Amino acid sequence: MLQACGLGRRKPGSDQWLIHGICMAVRPGDRIALGGPSGSGKTVLLRALCLLDPIDEGSIEWKGEPIRGDALPAYRKEVLYVHQRPALLEGNVEQNLGYPFSLRAHRGREFDRERIVALLDALGRDAAFLRKSNRNLSGGEAQIVALLRAIQLDPTVLLLDEATTSLDPATVAAAERLLDRWWSEAPGERAIILISHNPEQAGRFADRRLHMSAGGTVSER
Amino acid sequence: MDKPYIELSYWQVGLAALLILVNGGISLMLRLDIERRLLVAGFRTVAQLLLVGLVLQWVFRVGRWYIILGLLAAMTVVAGVSAVRRVHVRYPGIWLSSLISIWASSWLMGALAVFVIVPVEPWYSPQYAIPLLGMILGNTLSGISLGLDRLGGELGGSRPQVEALLALGATRWEAARGPLQQAVRTGMIPIINSMMVAGVVSLPGMMTGQLLAGVDPIEAVKYQIIIMFLIASGTALGTVGVVLLSYKRLFNDDHQFLYQLVREHP
């Protein structure tokens, strides 16, 4: 489904490789945990996979086709990246969740409030949370909103960059249940790649474990 | 024939120049320690203005179109460079973006003035072309630099939001629109403000000049109105131009935000 071959990205303005020669395939239904020391290029790799940054070497193919130019927004809708630090827009939670549906890539779809309320319920929060302003959210709450904002769009591949790092243990468990539930809605169709520094989480969550070493190479464990 | 204004002798000018001593006195008394800067500023005022006067006198006397065009081009380049100098960010191509925007917008407005609105015969008549373009350039310059400065700040500060939108499937335009709008708005605020208070708080410079030269107040006002609208449109076009050129430079065809190209400039 998603195939990266010889993928490399240099540090901008220098010859140093951040990631180099990475080959990997993501198949439907994959639950991949991506581990490795800090600075080994995990974030760079996820950003490269959704083509948020230019790549200097190699290729990425989506369903057998290279992705270029104006195909990018529609591709990123399928291969959706959630930042390590959640970036919310001005406004309350509901406005943040509804905003993506105003984008051209999601035209024809509408914000499904009922679905969000059900998901919030699973996280132990009620609908009043939707009215909370982005300025009054804790770091963990903001991360929950960013996660909900992503999964409600039903991407095919979800790229999570330490998306549960700033959450307390109870919310981490809830977020994992949320991801489980979302993944099981369409078994064998959706894939998740999760960067995690927590081996237990990786063991719990993933069925494939990839390890990045310094120098930006990736190996299956 | 009597001139409609009082001609000044160099003695009279010198008398006014002595007023710099007032500033010097204040600086000494309050120990502001700016006497040296005052002295330099005073000398620069005199020297620069005399130099410009001599150049203009020569240009007016010769009156050849290519010399006037050359002078206008030089003024435009200086304005384009000054606009970037006041900006606190840099990215590759910023100088060219500024130059193209200021050139296209001010010359379009200048051409509109001398060919259509006024119209001047011949079109390059320095008495009109030089001050008209000068005023348009001066204002477009500040619009461009304010717009660029704001754009740099916005794109730096909102990089997470811009990237989050791109990651959610936004096109580069959808992701950048907020910062771009802010930048254009900021660039246009000063001219809107001066249009709001025109004639109420202070008399605009050109109108004051014409009044001193003995022109009928209503005639002076007509010119001032024309120039205000030329300046407003020039500023709008220049600001939009530089913001769009920057956008094209910082967001590539693959809808990626090339944030690493933007650098702080103290």
Interface residues (C-beta under 8 A of the other chain):
Chain A: P12 G13 C50 L51 L52 D53 P54 R68 G69 D70 L72 P73 A74 R76 K77 L80 Y81 V82 H83 R85 P86 A87 L88 L89 P100 L103 R104 A105 H106 A146 R149 A150 L153
Chain B: P160 Q161 E163 A164 L165 L166 A167 L168 G169 A170 T171 E174 N252 D253 D254 H255 Q256 L258 Q260
